[in-house]
């Protein structure tokens, strides 16, 4: 994280002194982020990242080359329309008065997230559009740091450009990205804005001049960094994680496959009933 972005949280090292002199809350926040970056979830993308990091000689949680934050530190923060929460880091889809709120934590490069979205995404989207649930997306980019590259963060920035049009455009583009993930997790294809624009062409009406410009110029990259930071500030340590009214659901089984839509909807109904 650059000194400029540290300053947003209470001052850089030069202005605030050593870590031992910082306020306790800031130190605790830093320690929490370090734990989240290093901890692995068995059966989730955090564990996958550890495995690939070991094979590639990349330290888990350590970015290779120039970080996204360093590249975008000089850019102004532009928050997409239709975003919610602090710094617009929450993306919601579905009615605000829905009986059940589903929190969905995902990283665009995570293959388990792709498995979840391809198998259960249509069911989830149908429930949101029928008014049964409200989806709150919490997007992550920890695989950029674990595997190297900027694919997750660049994809988040492009999703911000889609969200600026509408939640519907965001959701449609989100679905396209997860259904067109690179075959290998180490393939950083999503780091290419040209590739992202090609995929965006699959969403009718998305490729406007404003959208194309925002993706090419990475207008929403600083916002993407904020979104990624918000994931680190959560209590979630791997993706995909889905919570129904704060109760964690099982969406990926022990074999790395998505549960059935029937089982998924049963879990949601049970959480809504307090079971």
URFEN-V405620 format. One record per pair of residues at least 12 apart in sequence whose ideal C-beta (glycine too) atoms are under 8 Angstrom apart, sorted by the first residue. I is the first residue (numbers start at 0). J is the second residue. If there is no record, write none. Layout:
<<I & J> <I & J>>
//
This chain:
<<0 & 66> <0 & 68> <1 & 66> <1 & 68> <1 & 69> <1 & 72> <3 & 72> <4 & 68> <4 & 72> <4 & 224> <8 & 25> <8 & 28> <9 & 21> <9 & 22> <9 & 25> <28 & 232> <31 & 231> <31 & 232> <32 & 231> <32 & 232> <33 & 60> <35 & 141> <35 & 230> <35 & 231> <35 & 236> <36 & 59> <36 & 60> <36 & 141> <36 & 144> <36 & 231> <37 & 59> <37 & 60> <38 & 236> <39 & 59> <39 & 236> <39 & 237> <40 & 236> <40 & 237> <42 & 111> <42 & 251> <42 & 253> <42 & 255> <43 & 109> <43 & 111> <43 & 237> <43 & 238> <43 & 239> <43 & 240> <43 & 251> <44 & 106> <44 & 108> <44 & 109> <44 & 110> <44 & 111> <44 & 112> <44 & 141> <44 & 142> <44 & 237> <44 & 238> <44 & 239> <45 & 141> <45 & 236> <45 & 237> <45 & 238> <46 & 237> <47 & 109> <47 & 110> <47 & 111> <47 & 184> <48 & 141> <48 & 142> <48 & 145> <48 & 146> <49 & 145> <51 & 145> <51 & 146> <51 & 184> <51 & 185> <52 & 145> <52 & 146> <55 & 146> <55 & 147> <55 & 185> <57 & 145> <57 & 146> <57 & 147> <59 & 145> <60 & 141> <60 & 144> <60 & 145> <61 & 144> <62 & 143> <62 & 144> <62 & 147> <63 & 147> <63 & 148> <64 & 147> <67 & 140> <67 & 143> <67 & 149> <67 & 152> <67 & 153> <67 & 220> <67 & 223> <67 & 224> <67 & 227> <68 & 224> <70 & 149> <70 & 220> <71 & 217> <71 & 220> <71 & 221> <71 & 224> <72 & 221> <74 & 217> <74 & 218> <74 & 220> <74 & 221> <75 & 221> <76 & 221> <76 & 222> <76 & 225> <77 & 218> <77 & 219> <77 & 221> <77 & 222> <78 & 222> <79 & 159> <79 & 160> <79 & 162> <79 & 163> <79 & 219> <79 & 222> <80 & 162> <80 & 163> <80 & 164> <81 & 162> <81 & 163> <81 & 165> <81 & 166> <81 & 169> <82 & 159> <82 & 162> <82 & 222> <84 & 229> <85 & 229> <86 & 222> <86 & 225> <86 & 229> <87 & 222> <87 & 225> <88 & 137> <88 & 222> <88 & 225> <88 & 226> <88 & 228> <88 & 229> <89 & 135> <89 & 136> <89 & 137> <89 & 229> <90 & 135> <90 & 136> <90 & 138> <90 & 158> <90 & 162> <90 & 166> <90 & 169> <91 & 133> <91 & 134> <91 & 135> <91 & 136> <91 & 166> <92 & 124> <92 & 127> <92 & 133> <92 & 134> <92 & 136> <92 & 166> <92 & 169> <92 & 170> <93 & 126> <93 & 127> <93 & 128> <93 & 130> <93 & 132> <93 & 133> <93 & 134> <94 & 130> <94 & 133> <95 & 133> <97 & 127> <97 & 130> <97 & 131> <97 & 132> <97 & 133> <98 & 131> <98 & 132> <98 & 271> <99 & 131> <99 & 132> <99 & 133> <99 & 243> <99 & 244> <99 & 267> <99 & 270> <99 & 271> <100 & 132> <100 & 133> <100 & 135> <100 & 243> <100 & 244> <101 & 123> <101 & 132> <101 & 133> <101 & 134> <101 & 135> <101 & 241> <101 & 242> <101 & 243> <101 & 267> <102 & 135> <102 & 137> <102 & 240> <102 & 241> <102 & 242> <102 & 245> <103 & 123> <103 & 134> <103 & 135> <103 & 136> <103 & 137> <103 & 239> <103 & 240> <103 & 241> <104 & 137> <104 & 138> <104 & 139> <104 & 230> <104 & 233> <104 & 235> <104 & 238> <104 & 239> <104 & 240> <104 & 241> <105 & 136> <105 & 137> <105 & 138> <105 & 139> <105 & 177> <105 & 238> <105 & 239> <106 & 138> <106 & 139> <106 & 140> <106 & 141> <106 & 142> <106 & 151> <106 & 238> <107 & 138> <107 & 140> <107 & 150> <107 & 151> <107 & 154> <107 & 155> <107 & 158> <107 & 176> <107 & 177> <107 & 180> <107 & 189> <108 & 142> <108 & 143> <108 & 146> <108 & 150> <108 & 151> <108 & 154> <108 & 180> <108 & 181> <108 & 184> <108 & 187> <108 & 189> <109 & 139> <109 & 142> <109 & 184> <109 & 238> <109 & 239> <110 & 180> <110 & 184> <111 & 238> <111 & 239> <111 & 251> <111 & 255> <112 & 177> <112 & 238> <112 & 239> <113 & 177> <113 & 178> <113 & 180> <114 & 251> <114 & 255> <114 & 256> <114 & 257> <115 & 239> <115 & 241> <115 & 250> <115 & 251> <115 & 257> <116 & 173> <116 & 174> <116 & 177> <116 & 178> <116 & 239> <117 & 177> <117 & 178> <117 & 257> <118 & 256> <118 & 257> <118 & 260> <119 & 250> <119 & 257> <119 & 258> <119 & 260> <119 & 263> <120 & 174> <120 & 177> <122 & 260> <122 & 263> <122 & 264> <123 & 263> <124 & 170> <124 & 174> <126 & 264> <126 & 267> <132 & 243> <132 & 267> <136 & 173> <137 & 226> <137 & 229> <137 & 230> <137 & 233> <137 & 235> <138 & 155> <138 & 158> <138 & 226> <138 & 227> <138 & 230> <139 & 151> <139 & 227> <139 & 230> <139 & 238> <140 & 152> <140 & 155> <140 & 223> <140 & 226> <140 & 227> <140 & 230> <141 & 227> <141 & 230> <141 & 231> <142 & 184> <146 & 184> <146 & 185> <146 & 187> <147 & 185> <147 & 187> <148 & 187> <148 & 190> <149 & 187> <149 & 190> <150 & 181> <150 & 187> <150 & 188> <150 & 189> <150 & 190> <151 & 189> <151 & 227> <152 & 220> <152 & 223> <152 & 224> <152 & 227> <153 & 189> <153 & 190> <153 & 191> <153 & 192> <153 & 195> <153 & 217> <153 & 220> <153 & 223> <154 & 176> <154 & 189> <154 & 195> <155 & 219> <155 & 222> <155 & 223> <155 & 226> <155 & 227> <156 & 214> <156 & 217> <156 & 218> <156 & 219> <156 & 220> <156 & 222> <156 & 223> <157 & 172> <157 & 192> <157 & 195> <157 & 199> <157 & 213> <157 & 214> <157 & 219> <158 & 172> <158 & 173> <158 & 176> <159 & 213> <159 & 218> <159 & 219> <159 & 222> <159 & 223> <159 & 226> <160 & 209> <160 & 210> <160 & 213> <160 & 214> <160 & 218> <160 & 219> <161 & 173> <161 & 199> <161 & 202> <161 & 205> <161 & 210> <163 & 209> <163 & 210> <163 & 213> <163 & 219> <164 & 205> <164 & 207> <164 & 210> <168 & 202> <168 & 204> <168 & 205> <171 & 202> <171 & 205> <172 & 198> <172 & 199> <172 & 202> <172 & 205> <175 & 198> <175 & 199> <175 & 201> <175 & 202> <176 & 189> <176 & 195> <176 & 198> <179 & 198> <192 & 214> <192 & 215> <192 & 217> <195 & 214> <196 & 211> <196 & 214> <196 & 215> <199 & 214> <239 & 251> <243 & 266> <243 & 267> <243 & 270> <243 & 271> <244 & 270> <244 & 271> <246 & 270> <248 & 263> <248 & 266> <248 & 267> <248 & 270> <249 & 262> <249 & 266> <250 & 263>>
//
